[in-house]
């Protein structure tokens, strides 16, 4: 949840008190039945003592994500989140295991927001690189053939083990998840040879949880229903 501070209070036309937040939003402070009674709301001194206090703002969670969707022209993606393709190489490569020619490389913007904080597990026939841009951090689950799986973190706190790039080898099952408290994460995805939906496979059923039991809870959150 996004955090901000209380900048002041005012009473609306119905007599209800509204906290004016530093982020620019307002939040009603319900103080009459059927809501919880809060006697302090009616006391000017107690209201004043709360100015500057930290508070959650659910509106901020979505406001920045909606702004990015609008400004970057993002669209819903089948694995959840929003995306837009920004580059497709004019060079085409033949003789690939993909079964058909592919662009040498492609790139997209990808956005994950708090209302859908995980993507669905999927894999590609090509290598992919994540590039961090804004928000986050983001945890990326990688389930490779022949390993026990690993979680890597996309972000800029290098000392804490985060990295601004994560390489995802072809054939690896993977999905991403916002960390607790993060409102959104905007990142780039570069695929080489270039992305084609024919090379995109969503995971189905419980087989991955059985193969990677140490990550079963996370896999459950990242598996598409039905």
N, C-alpha and C positions, 0 to 999 in steps of 0.2 A: 504494500500500500504506500502511495506517495505521502510524504510528510511535509507539512508546512507549519506556519505559526498563526496564531490569532492576532489580528491587527486591531480589532475593535468589535463593537456590537451595535445593532440598531433594532428597533421594533418595527415589524411590518404592519400592514393595514389590518390584519386580523388580531394584532396584539401579541403575536408570537415573536420571540427574540431570535435574531439571526447573527451568527458569528461571522464577521468579515475577515476573510483569510488573506494572508500575504500573497498567495498565489493568484488572487483576483476573484476566486469563487466565494460563494456564501454557503453557510451550513446552518439549517434551522436547529435551534437548541430547544427541542420539545420539553416542556416543563409542566404540562397540564394533562390530566387523564384524557384518553386511555394510555398515554405515554407515562414514563417514569416521572414522578414529581421531583423537581430540582429547585428547592427554595433559593439557592444562591443566584439563580437567574434574575430574580426580582430585586436583588441587592446591588446597587451601583458599585459599592466598594468591592464586593466579591467578584463582580464582572470585571472590574478594573484590574483586580489581582491576576486574572487569567489572561490578560493581554500579554502577548509574547510567548505564551505556552505553545508547546508542540502539539500538533493534531494531525490525524489522518485526513486526506482529501481524496475520496473515491473519484471525484470528477477529474482530477489531474491524471489519474491512471489512464483514462481514455483520451483526454484532450490532446496530448502530444502524439499519441498513436494516430488519431484521426487527422491531425495536421499533416503528419508524414504521409498517410495514405493519400490525402488530397494533393499535396505538393509534388509527390513523386509519381502519382498516377498508379498506385499499387492496386492489385486485384487479388481476390481470394485464391488461395492455392489448395489443391486437393489434399495436401498433408496438413492442412490448417495454416494459419498465418496469412500474410499478404505478400505479393511479389510483383516485380515487373522486370522484364528482360531489358538490359541496357546495352548489351553488345553481343553480336554474333559474327564471328570471323568470316570474311569472304572466302578464305581458303578452305577448300573441301578436301578431306582425306579419305582415300579408298583403302581397301584391303584390311579392314578392321574386323575384330571378332563381333562387332555389333550387328553384323548382317547386312549393313548398308552403309553408304558414305555418310560422314558426319562433318559438320563444321569443325575446324581445328580447335576452337574454344568458344565458350559462351560465358556471359556474366549476368547476374541479376542482383537487385536489391531484395532483401527478405526481411520482413518485420514480424516479430512475435510480440503479442501484448498480453496483459494480465487476464483479460477475459477468456483467453484460450492459451494458457501458458506453456503448453507442450505441442510439439509437432508429432505426427505419427511415424512410427518406425518404417523405414523404407531403405532400399539400396539402389545403386546405379551400376551401370556397366563401365563407367568412366571414373577417374579420380576427381575429387572435388576439394576445393580449398575454401574455408570460411575466413572472412576478413571482418574484424570488428569495426563498427562505426560509432554507435551511440547507445547509451542505456546500459542494460545488462547489470551484472554479468550473466552469461548463459552457460549452462552445463550441457555437454554433448556426450551422449552415450554411444559408444562404438562397440559393436559386437562382430568381431572379425572371425573368419574361419580358423578353427584351431586354437583359439585363445579363450580366456575366461571373461572377456569383456573389460572395458575400462570407461571411466568418466573423465573427460577433460573439460577445462573451463575456458571459455572465450571471454576475454576482457583485457584490461590494461594494468592490473595489479601484478606486475611481473614477479615481485618478491613473494607473493602469496601463491605462485604457481599458475596464475592466469597467463594466457598468451593471446596476442592480437590476431594470430592466424592458427587454424587447425586444419591439418591435412587428413582427408578421409579417403583411404584407398578404395579402388573399385572393388565391388562385391561385398563391402562391409555394410551390415545393417546399422542404421544410425537414426537418431532423433535428437532434438534439442529441447531444453526446458529452462524457463526463467528461474533464477534462484529466488528464494524467499525474500520478499520486499522489493524486488525489481518490478518496475511498471511496464517496461518494454525493452526490446533490444532490436536495433537496426544493424544488419550486417550484410556483407556481400558474399555471394557464392560464385566461384569460378570453376567451370567444369571443362576438362580436356581429356579426350576429344569431346566436342561440344554436346550439350544436353539435347536429348530428344525424349518425348514422353514414352516412346516405344522402349526406352532403356530404363524406365522407372517402374519399380515393383514395390507395392505396399505390403507390409507384413500382415498376415491374418492368423487368427487362432492362437493357442497357448504354446505352440512348439518352441518359441524362442525363450519363454520363461523356463521351460523344462531344460533347455540346453545351457542356459545361463542363470542358474538359481540365485546367485549372489545379487543379481539385478532384477529379481522377479517383481518387486514392488514398483520399481521405475518402469519396467516393461509394461506392466498393467496400465499405468497412466498414459503410456505412449502407443497403445494398441488401438486401432480403429474399431469401434463397436460393431458387432454384427459380422 
